[in-house]
Amino acid sequence: MPKNKTHKGTAKRVRITGGGKLMRQQAGLRHRLEVKSRKEKRDLSGTVELAKADVKRVKKLLGH
């Protein structure tokens, strides 16, 4: 049986913490920034934990 390959598109978007959580960047901070308030831009920055429903699928894509 061949090895599973890491899905590189997913690997660039998601990182695994030391405790095994999957972290992703929040959407919505790429364009129309002049329309959004400072607070909205600040709240969208940083990383958040991946939704529980997506964890199994994404781990498989990452080869875990």
Buried (B, 14 or more C-beta within 10 A) or exposed (E): EEEEEEBEEBBEBBEBEEEEEBBBBEEEBEEEEEEBEEEEEEEBEEEEEBEEEEBEEBBEBBEE
